[in-house]
Amino acid sequence: MYTSEQQARRDASPLTRAMMAASMAQLIVIIASYCFVVYFLSVGTGYAGALITFWLNIVLLWLNTIIGMLWEKGMYGHYFMCREFFWEDVGNLAALIAYNSYFVILLLDWSQQDISLLMLAANTVYLINFAQFVVKLMKARKQQSSGC
């Protein structure tokens, strides 16, 4: 997964820590967003909370994307879609499309109910991609602990 040189660069990079912090912040916001959206869909109130957490998710996703692109450039020489993180970048692209489709549906005048369903779908896409990163991180830690 990582050569010893890449592992040293990864461990020394402030972008690694920044990416981890931003990812954890987004995970917390995603969980809050799920709660607000499910509450709104169940009860019919609380749409503002769902909307605010969704906007925060958009901002955090773009922040994570930019940090990740800079990190990939430093690690592998490519800003996006490098071979080593291809599927994670595909997942990230899917999440960007899902989240940013919100701006299109605003123009189409969708109902709050339909927008909330989009929010759930976008959050789910992000969580699937987040799981890919967790699996990759676990593999990297296993590689590091085995000395390979």
LOMI-880959 format. One record per atom (N, C-alpha, C): y, z, x. Coordinates in steps of 0.1 Angstrom, whole numbers, plus 2048, in hexadecimal, padded with zeros to 3 digits. Last residue first. Layout:
REM residues N
YZX...
***
This chain:
REM residues 148
7D284383A7CF83583B7DC82D83C7D385E8367D78598437D484B8457D086B81E7C48678257C68618337EA86F8167E287B81A7D58778217F28548127F985C81C7F18688207E284D7FD7E184580A7E784E8157EB85E7EA7DD85F7EE7DB8587FC8058557E88038637EC7F48657F180083C7DD80783D7EA80584B7F07F48427C57EC83B7CF7F283C7DD80A84F7B97FD8567BB7F584F7C681B8397B781F8447BF81284D7C280C8297A580F8247B281382F7BC80D83978E8008367948028317A382983A78A82284678D81484379382E81F78483482579082D83279482081D76C81C81477782181A78482F82E75C82183275F81C82976B84681F75984682C76083883076583C80B74884080875684181475E83881B73182C81473783081074685282472D84882E73083B82773685F80B72686381373285881C73685180670E8517FC71985480472685B81C6FF84C81B70284A81170E8768176FD8718237048638227088747FF6ED87A7FF6FB87580B70386980A6D58627FF6DD8677FF6EB87D81C6CE8708206D08688166D98928096CA8948146D48868196D78887FA6B588A7F46C288B7FE6CD88A80E6A187D8096A587D8016B28A68106A089E81B6A58908176A98AD7F86958B17FB6A38A98066A88A27FC67C89C7F26848A07F46938B38116738A481367389E80967D8CC8056738C981067C8BA81367E8C87E16718CA7EE66B8C77F96768DA7C86848CE7CE67F8D17DC67A8EE7B468B8F07BE6818E37C467B8ED7A46A08E679F6958E77A96898FA7B36B39017A76AE8FA7A16A28E67C56B88F37CA6B28FB7BE6AC8D37B66C48D17BA6B68DD7C06AF8DF7B36DD8DD7A76D58DB7AB6C68DE7CD6E78EB7C76E58EA7BA6DD8C27D16E88CA7D96DF8D87D36DC8B87C46FD8B87BD6F08C07C56E58B87D67118C47CF7108C47C670389E7E170E8AA7E970D8B67E170A88E7CA71388C7D27078997DA7048967C172C8987B97218977C171488F7D873C89D7D473B8A07CB72F8737D873887B7E373288A7DF73186D7C074586A7C17378727CD7308757C875F87C7BD7588797BD7498627DB7638707DF7638787D475C84B7CC76384D7D675985B7DA7588517BD77A84F7B676D8517C07628517D278D85D7CB78A85C7C277D8367D978C8407E378884D7DC78582B7C17968287C57888327D07838367C07B18387B67A78367BB7998377CF7C883C7D57BB83E7CB7B082E7BE7DC8297CC7DB82C7D37CE83D7A77DA82F7A67D782A7B47D485D7AB7C98557AA7D58467AC7D186F7AB7B48637A37B385C7A27C088D7AF7C78867B07BA87A7A77BB8977AD7E189D7B57D78957B87CB8837AF7FE8867A87F288D7B27E887B7BF8148837B38168867AB80A86D7D78108657CA81186E7BE8138807EC8128727EE81586B7E18188997E380B8977EA8188897EC81C8937D77F38997CF7FE8977D680B88A7ED7E48817E27E78867D97F38A37FB7E38988017E988E7F67ED8B27E97D38B77EC7E18AB7F27E98A27EB7BC8A47DE7C38A97E07D18A58067B58988007B88997F37C08C08077AF8BB80F7BA8AE8097BF8C07F57998C87F27A48C37FA7B08AE8037878AB7F578C8B37F27988BA81C7838AD81B78A8AA80D78F8D18117758D38197828C681978A8C580675F8CC7FE7688CE8047768BA81E7548B28137588B88097628D282C74F8C88317598BE82675D8DD81C73A8E481F7478DB8237528C981E7278CD81172C8D481373A8C883A7228BC8337288C082572E8E183D7168DE8437238D283D72A8DB82F6FF8E582A7088E48307168C88426F48C48346F78CE82D7018D78586F08CC8596FA8C884B6FE8E884E6DC8EE8536E98E38536F48D68486C88DE83E6CE8E38426DB8CC8616C18C38566C58CA84C6CD8E386E6B98DB8736C58D28696CA8E985F6A38F385F6AE8EB8646BB8D58646908D68576968DF8576A38D187A6818D087B68F8D086E6978BC8736648C887866A8C68796798A386C65A8AF8646568BC86965C88A87766089387F65889F87665387C86466F87586D66687E87365C88E85767F88584F67787E85766C89A86D68C8A286468489985C67A88387669B88A87F69189287668787F8606AB8748646A187A86D6978978616BA8938556B28898596A789687B6C78A18776BE89D86C6B487E8786D687F8826CC88A87F6C28848626E68788616DD87A86C6D289986D6F489B8626EC8908606E188C8817038968856F989987A6EF87D87071387687A70A88087E6FF89286272088885B71888186470E89D87772F8A587072489C86971B88887C74088D88673889588172C88786374D87B86874687F87373C8A086275A89D85974F89185E74789C87776D8A78787638A486F75788886B77C88587777588F87A76A89685578688A85377E88785F7768A98617968AD85978A8A285778189886E7A98A18767A18A586E79488C8577B48848617AE88C86A7A48A284A7BF89A8437B489184D7AD8AB85C7D28B48587C78AC8527BB89585C7E38988687DC8A18657D08978417EC88A8477E688D8537DE8B083F7F78AD8387EA8A183D7E48AE84B80F8B58538058B384C7F789184782289B84181A8A184A81087B85282F88985583489485082C86584982186885782187685B82686882D82686883381886C84181886582C84187182883B87382D82D84A83684385583D84A86383984483E82183583D82F83084883883684280C84584880C83884881A83283381485B84181185D84881284F81981585181F82185682F81F85881A80283281780384081D81084580E80981281980A81B81380A82A7F480080880080080080D800809
***
